[in-house]
Amino acid sequence: MAKILIVDDEIGIRELLSEILRDEGHDVILAEDAAAARTARNASCPDMVLLDIWMPDTDGITLLKEWAAGGQLTMPVVMMSGHGTIDTAVEATRIGAIDYLEKPISLQKLLSAVKRGLQRTPPTHTSTSLTLAAFPESPLLRDFYRRLRQTATQSRLILFRSGANHLAELAARSLQTPGTPWFAFEARKGLIDPTRLASCQGGQIYLIGLEHLSRPLQKNLAYIVERLERHDIRLTVVSGADREDLLAAGWDAPLLERLFAHVLVSPTLADIRADLPELACRILRHLVETNEVPPHRLSTAALAQLQRRDWHGGYAEFHAAIRGLAQAAPEEEITMPENGLPLPTAATESSAMVSFDQPLREAREIFERIYFEHHLRLEKGNMTRLAQKTGLERTHLYRKLRQLGLHGGRRREES
């Protein structure tokens, strides 16, 4: 039979529901509040959850949103409440709950809801990416998420002003409607062809490195900005330069006025260093939940190294590191020696920008840059070992690195 998690702060209700469901042959797990529910859900991966709405620490609606935002709404959830309203039931259903039971719960309604829930497939509209809503314990991220949502109600276009280590992608993903298109571009490499805007209908365009956009592509961007409403598109832009810098560089003033109308300063990984272990665990859990990596857990030593490291590539690099560690780890627990085992990271933000929508030449160049950055880091710039590792003749290797804009190696003899 099924494994069912019951979450309710009233011990009498927990025991009553538990007795009924155990008599039906189910394996029952009990949690008295949201904190216990998080632990139980992560440890046991229940087939179904009965979730009370009114709890002392975190209400059930908030916990449901957290699971949805973290890609953890992989099981049917039935909400329970003795003080519910129609609006509450509608909101719970919109987030992902499959049913709503009013207390006192009759035996027939309980068993019927459980039967329907266990016959359903997991929700198909679960978020495929982590969002800021998955980190309610971080005051900085919680406040930034609140300001982000408020700004998003005012405009389809948001500009994130940020330098290195930023969390702009995580923020932009937080605005994504599940199941809608996501198009990511690095300004140095290009922008979507304006004639293909119809393919973005209802989705989001994420542009990073605004200051590197060429003059022709600036015109394309202006065209896109004018048509966001028509195609129901959201545009999120990351800029390392301010409006005055771009104006001095010759950008069109009206376009800059539109781009900088709604600006948010993105937090960096350095700003939330204390929260990095939690961020790492959330990312790993999401990767496991979505079957992108085998089940793993991060050791205390691994979490400490991840927390100490400077993530110049920001969220994209951090996310790629977690994925790489999980894919390479031979055991369930991911461990790293204290002497600093190199992390399999994407050293630049371009790692997040490889897309099937790009021309083959551009996608290949991005992959090659990531590939050589990775091996340059592993070999600590030793060109002899790099040539051996990549199978390239030295002259060809130097030429390739120059073409990719990588300067990790110089013409010298290495021991």
C-alpha positions as CSV (number, residue, x, y, z in Angstrom):
1,M,0.0,0.0,0.0
2,A,0.9,3.7,0.0
3,K,3.2,5.7,2.3
4,I,1.1,8.7,3.5
5,L,2.4,11.7,5.4
6,I,-0.1,13.4,7.8
7,V,0.8,17.0,8.8
8,D,-1.4,18.5,11.6
9,D,-0.6,20.3,14.8
10,E,-3.5,18.7,16.6
11,I,-2.4,15.4,18.1
12,G,-6.0,14.0,18.2
13,I,-6.5,14.6,14.5
14,R,-3.1,13.0,13.6
15,E,-3.9,9.9,15.7
16,L,-7.4,9.6,14.3
17,L,-6.4,9.9,10.7
18,S,-3.4,7.6,11.3
19,E,-5.6,4.9,12.8
20,I,-8.0,5.0,9.9
21,L,-5.3,4.9,7.2
22,R,-3.3,2.2,9.0
23,D,-6.5,0.1,9.2
24,E,-6.7,0.5,5.4
25,G,-3.2,-1.0,5.1
26,H,-1.2,2.2,4.5
27,D,2.2,3.1,6.0
28,V,1.6,6.4,7.9
29,I,4.2,9.1,8.9
30,L,3.2,11.8,11.3
31,A,4.4,15.5,11.5
32,E,3.2,18.1,14.0
33,D,4.3,21.2,12.1
34,A,5.9,22.4,8.9
35,A,9.5,21.9,10.1
36,A,8.8,18.2,10.9
37,A,6.9,17.9,7.6
38,R,10.0,19.1,5.6
39,T,12.2,16.6,7.4
40,A,9.7,13.7,6.9
41,R,9.0,14.6,3.2
42,N,12.7,14.6,2.4
43,A,13.6,11.5,4.4
44,S,10.7,9.3,3.3
45,C,9.4,10.6,-0.1
46,P,5.8,9.8,0.7
47,D,3.3,8.8,-2.0
48,M,0.7,11.3,-0.6
49,V,0.4,14.1,1.9
50,L,-2.5,15.2,4.0
51,L,-1.6,18.8,4.9
52,D,-3.3,21.0,7.5
53,I,-3.5,24.7,6.5
54,W,-3.4,26.4,9.9
55,M,-0.2,25.5,11.8
56,P,1.8,27.5,14.4
57,D,5.2,27.8,12.6
58,T,4.4,27.9,8.9
59,D,0.9,27.6,7.4
60,G,0.1,24.8,4.9
61,I,-0.3,27.1,1.9
62,T,3.1,28.5,2.4
63,L,4.6,25.0,2.8
64,L,2.8,24.0,-0.4
65,K,4.2,27.0,-2.3
66,E,7.7,26.1,-1.0
67,W,7.4,22.5,-2.2
68,A,6.2,23.7,-5.6
69,A,8.9,26.3,-5.9
70,G,11.6,23.7,-5.0
71,G,10.4,21.1,-7.5
72,Q,9.3,18.9,-4.6
73,L,5.6,18.7,-5.4
74,T,6.0,15.3,-6.8
75,M,3.3,13.7,-4.7
76,P,-0.5,14.4,-4.5
77,V,-1.3,16.8,-1.6
78,V,-4.8,17.1,0.0
79,M,-5.3,20.2,2.1
80,M,-7.3,20.1,5.4
81,S,-8.8,22.9,7.4
82,G,-11.6,23.7,9.9
83,H,-11.5,27.4,9.1
84,G,-11.1,27.4,5.3
85,T,-12.7,29.6,2.7
86,I,-13.4,29.1,-1.0
87,D,-10.6,31.5,-1.8
88,T,-8.2,29.4,0.2
89,A,-9.3,26.2,-1.5
90,V,-8.9,27.8,-4.9
91,E,-5.4,29.1,-4.1
92,A,-4.3,25.7,-2.8
93,T,-5.6,24.0,-6.0
94,R,-3.8,26.7,-8.2
95,I,-0.5,25.9,-6.4
96,G,-0.9,22.2,-6.9
97,A,-3.1,20.6,-4.2
98,I,-5.5,18.0,-5.7
99,D,-8.2,18.2,-3.1
100,Y,-9.5,20.1,0.0
101,L,-11.2,18.5,3.0
102,E,-13.1,20.5,5.7
103,K,-12.8,19.4,9.3
104,P,-14.3,17.5,10.9
105,I,-13.4,15.1,8.1
106,S,-15.9,12.3,7.5
107,L,-14.5,8.7,7.0
108,Q,-16.1,8.5,3.5
109,K,-14.6,11.8,2.3
110,L,-11.2,10.9,3.7
111,L,-11.0,7.5,2.0
112,S,-12.4,8.9,-1.2
113,A,-9.8,11.7,-1.3
114,V,-7.0,9.3,-0.6
115,K,-8.2,6.9,-3.3
116,R,-8.4,9.6,-5.9
117,G,-5.0,11.0,-4.9
118,L,-3.2,7.7,-5.2
119,Q,-4.7,7.0,-8.5
120,R,-3.5,10.3,-10.0
121,T,-0.2,10.8,-11.7
122,P,2.2,13.4,-10.1
123,P,1.3,17.0,-10.9
124,T,2.5,17.8,-14.4
125,H,2.7,21.6,-13.8
126,T,5.4,21.3,-11.1
127,S,8.1,23.9,-11.5
128,T,11.1,22.5,-13.3
129,S,13.5,25.0,-11.8
130,L,14.3,26.3,-8.3
131,T,13.0,29.7,-7.4
132,L,13.5,32.2,-4.6
133,A,10.3,30.9,-2.9
134,A,12.2,27.8,-2.0
135,F,14.3,29.7,0.6
136,P,12.0,31.3,3.1
137,E,14.5,30.9,5.9
138,S,16.9,33.4,4.4
139,P,15.9,37.0,5.4
140,L,17.8,38.6,2.5
141,L,16.3,36.2,-0.2
142,R,12.9,36.5,1.3
143,D,13.0,40.3,1.2
144,F,14.4,40.3,-2.4
145,Y,11.7,37.9,-3.5
146,R,9.0,40.2,-2.1
147,R,10.4,43.2,-3.9
148,L,10.8,41.1,-7.1
149,R,7.1,40.0,-7.1
150,Q,6.0,43.6,-6.4
151,T,8.1,44.9,-9.3
152,A,6.8,42.1,-11.6
153,T,3.3,43.3,-11.1
154,Q,4.3,46.7,-12.5
155,S,6.3,45.7,-15.6
156,R,7.1,42.9,-18.0
157,L,10.6,44.2,-18.2
158,I,13.0,44.0,-15.1
159,L,16.6,44.9,-15.1
160,F,19.0,43.3,-12.5
161,R,21.9,45.5,-11.8
162,S,24.7,43.2,-10.7
163,G,28.4,42.4,-10.9
164,A,30.0,39.0,-10.3
165,N,28.5,36.2,-8.2
166,H,25.0,37.3,-8.8
167,L,21.8,35.4,-8.3
168,A,19.9,37.0,-11.2
169,E,19.1,33.7,-12.9
170,L,17.5,32.3,-9.7
171,A,15.5,35.5,-9.5
172,A,14.4,35.4,-13.1
173,R,13.4,31.7,-12.8
174,S,11.2,32.9,-9.9
175,L,9.1,34.8,-12.4
176,Q,8.7,31.9,-14.7
177,T,5.2,30.4,-15.2
178,P,5.6,26.6,-15.1
179,G,5.3,25.1,-18.5
180,T,6.1,28.2,-20.5
181,P,9.1,28.8,-22.7
182,W,12.5,30.0,-21.3
183,F,15.1,31.6,-23.6
184,A,18.5,32.4,-22.2
185,F,21.1,34.5,-24.1
186,E,24.5,35.9,-23.3
187,A,24.8,39.3,-24.9
188,R,28.3,38.6,-26.2
189,K,26.9,35.7,-28.3
190,G,23.6,37.1,-29.6
191,L,19.9,37.6,-29.1
192,I,16.8,35.9,-30.3
193,D,15.9,36.8,-33.9
194,P,13.0,39.2,-33.5
195,T,11.1,37.4,-36.3
196,R,10.9,34.4,-33.9
197,L,9.2,36.2,-31.1
198,A,6.0,34.2,-31.6
199,S,7.8,31.2,-30.4
200,C,8.3,33.0,-27.0
201,Q,4.6,33.5,-26.5
202,G,3.8,33.5,-22.8
203,G,7.4,32.8,-21.8
204,Q,10.5,34.7,-20.7
205,I,13.6,36.0,-22.3
206,Y,16.7,36.1,-20.0
207,L,19.5,38.3,-21.3
208,I,22.8,38.5,-19.4
209,G,25.6,41.0,-19.9
210,L,23.6,43.8,-21.4
211,E,26.6,46.1,-21.7
212,H,28.2,43.7,-24.3
213,L,25.3,43.8,-26.7
214,S,26.4,45.0,-30.2
215,R,24.9,48.0,-31.9
216,P,22.8,45.9,-34.4
217,L,21.5,43.7,-31.5
218,Q,20.6,46.8,-29.5
219,K,18.2,47.6,-32.3
220,N,16.8,44.1,-32.1
221,L,16.4,44.5,-28.4
222,A,14.4,47.7,-28.9
223,Y,12.2,45.9,-31.3
224,I,11.6,43.1,-28.7
225,V,10.9,45.6,-25.9
226,E,8.2,47.2,-27.9
227,R,6.4,43.9,-28.5
228,L,6.5,42.3,-25.0
229,E,2.8,43.0,-24.4
230,R,1.7,41.8,-27.8
231,H,3.4,38.4,-27.4
232,D,2.8,38.1,-23.6
233,I,6.5,37.9,-23.0
234,R,8.5,38.8,-19.9
235,L,12.0,40.1,-20.4
236,T,14.7,40.0,-17.6
237,V,18.0,41.7,-18.3
238,V,21.3,41.5,-16.3
239,S,23.6,44.5,-16.6
240,G,27.0,45.1,-15.0
241,A,26.9,48.8,-16.2
242,D,24.6,51.6,-15.1
243,R,22.5,53.8,-17.4
244,E,25.1,56.6,-17.6
245,D,27.8,54.2,-18.7
246,L,25.7,52.8,-21.5
247,L,24.5,56.3,-22.5
248,A,28.2,57.4,-22.7
249,A,28.9,54.3,-24.9
250,G,26.4,55.5,-27.5
251,W,23.2,53.6,-26.5
252,D,19.8,54.9,-27.6
253,A,18.4,57.1,-24.7
254,P,14.8,56.1,-25.1
255,L,15.7,52.4,-25.1
256,L,17.8,52.9,-21.9
257,E,14.9,54.7,-20.3
258,R,12.7,51.6,-20.9
259,L,15.4,49.2,-19.8
260,F,16.2,51.0,-16.5
261,A,12.6,51.9,-15.6
262,H,12.4,49.0,-13.1
263,V,15.8,48.1,-11.6
264,L,16.6,45.7,-8.8
265,V,20.0,45.1,-7.4
266,S,20.6,41.3,-7.4
267,P,22.1,39.7,-4.2
268,T,25.3,37.8,-4.8
269,L,26.4,34.4,-3.5
270,A,28.8,36.4,-1.2
271,D,25.9,38.2,0.3
272,I,24.2,34.9,1.3
273,R,27.4,32.9,2.2
274,A,25.8,31.8,5.4
275,D,22.9,30.3,3.4
276,L,25.1,28.5,0.8
277,P,24.9,25.1,2.5
278,E,21.1,25.3,2.4
279,L,21.2,26.5,-1.2
280,A,23.4,23.6,-2.1
281,C,21.2,21.0,-0.4
282,R,18.1,22.5,-2.1
283,I,19.8,22.3,-5.5
284,L,20.9,18.7,-5.0
285,R,17.5,17.7,-3.7
286,H,15.8,19.3,-6.8
287,L,18.2,17.5,-9.1
288,V,17.4,14.2,-7.4
289,E,13.7,14.9,-7.4
290,T,13.7,15.6,-11.1
291,N,15.8,12.5,-11.8
292,E,18.7,14.5,-13.2
293,V,21.2,12.9,-10.9
294,P,21.2,9.7,-8.7
295,P,20.2,10.1,-5.0
296,H,23.1,11.7,-3.1
297,R,23.7,13.8,0.0
298,L,26.4,16.4,0.6
299,S,28.8,15.7,3.5
300,T,29.6,18.4,6.1
301,A,33.1,18.7,4.6
302,A,31.7,19.2,1.1
303,L,29.2,21.8,2.3
304,A,32.0,23.7,4.1
305,Q,34.1,23.8,0.9
306,L,31.2,25.0,-1.2
307,Q,30.6,27.7,1.4
308,R,34.2,28.9,1.4
309,R,34.7,29.0,-2.3
310,D,34.3,32.3,-4.3
311,W,31.8,31.7,-7.1
312,H,32.8,34.2,-9.8
313,G,30.3,32.6,-12.2
314,G,27.4,33.2,-9.8
315,Y,24.4,30.9,-9.5
316,A,25.1,29.2,-12.8
317,E,28.5,28.1,-11.7
318,F,27.3,27.0,-8.3
319,H,24.4,25.0,-9.8
320,A,26.8,23.4,-12.3
321,A,29.2,22.4,-9.5
322,I,26.5,20.6,-7.5
323,R,25.3,18.8,-10.6
324,G,28.9,17.8,-11.5
325,L,29.7,16.5,-8.0
326,A,26.5,14.4,-7.9
327,Q,27.2,12.9,-11.3
328,A,30.8,12.0,-10.4
329,A,30.4,10.8,-6.8
330,P,30.9,7.1,-6.5
331,E,29.0,6.9,-3.1
332,E,25.7,8.2,-1.9
333,E,27.5,10.7,0.3
334,I,29.4,13.4,-1.6
335,T,32.7,14.0,0.2
336,M,35.7,16.2,-0.6
337,P,39.1,16.2,1.1
338,E,40.1,19.3,3.0
339,N,43.1,19.8,0.7
340,G,40.8,21.3,-1.9
341,L,39.7,18.8,-4.6
342,P,38.9,20.8,-7.7
343,L,35.2,21.2,-8.2
344,P,33.6,20.4,-11.6
345,T,32.2,23.8,-12.2
346,A,31.2,26.0,-15.1
347,A,33.7,28.8,-14.7
348,T,31.7,31.3,-16.6
349,E,28.0,32.2,-16.9
350,S,28.1,30.9,-20.5
351,S,27.6,27.4,-19.1
352,A,23.9,28.2,-18.6
353,M,23.6,29.6,-22.1
354,V,23.9,26.6,-24.4
355,S,20.6,26.3,-26.1
356,F,19.1,24.1,-28.9
357,D,17.8,27.3,-30.4
358,Q,21.3,28.6,-31.1
359,P,23.1,28.0,-34.4
360,L,25.5,25.0,-34.2
361,R,28.6,27.2,-34.5
362,E,27.6,29.3,-31.5
363,A,26.6,26.3,-29.4
364,R,29.9,24.5,-30.3
365,E,32.0,27.6,-29.3
366,I,30.3,27.9,-25.9
367,F,30.9,24.2,-25.3
368,E,34.5,24.4,-26.3
369,R,35.1,27.4,-23.9
370,I,33.5,25.5,-21.0
371,Y,35.6,22.4,-21.9
372,F,38.9,24.2,-22.1
373,E,38.2,26.3,-19.0
374,H,37.5,23.1,-17.1
375,H,40.8,21.4,-18.2
376,L,42.8,24.6,-17.7
377,R,41.6,24.7,-14.2
378,L,42.4,21.0,-13.6
379,E,45.9,21.2,-15.0
380,K,46.5,24.6,-13.3
381,G,47.5,26.1,-16.7
382,N,50.1,23.5,-17.5
383,M,50.0,23.5,-21.3
384,T,52.0,20.3,-21.7
385,R,49.5,18.3,-19.7
386,L,46.6,20.2,-21.3
387,A,47.8,19.2,-24.8
388,Q,48.1,15.6,-23.6
389,K,44.6,15.6,-22.0
390,T,42.8,17.2,-25.0
391,G,44.8,15.4,-27.7
392,L,45.8,18.6,-29.5
393,E,49.1,19.6,-30.9
394,R,50.6,22.5,-28.9
395,T,50.4,25.1,-31.7
396,H,46.8,24.1,-32.5
397,L,46.0,24.3,-28.8
398,Y,47.4,27.8,-28.4
399,R,45.5,29.0,-31.5
400,K,42.3,27.5,-30.2
401,L,42.7,29.1,-26.8
402,R,43.3,32.5,-28.4
403,Q,40.2,32.1,-30.6
404,L,38.1,31.4,-27.5
405,G,39.5,34.3,-25.6
406,L,41.2,32.1,-23.0
407,H,44.6,33.2,-21.7
408,G,45.4,30.5,-19.2
409,G,48.5,29.4,-21.1
410,R,51.5,31.1,-22.6
411,R,54.3,29.8,-24.7
412,R,56.6,28.4,-22.1
413,E,58.1,25.1,-21.2
414,E,56.4,23.4,-18.2
415,S,57.9,20.8,-16.1
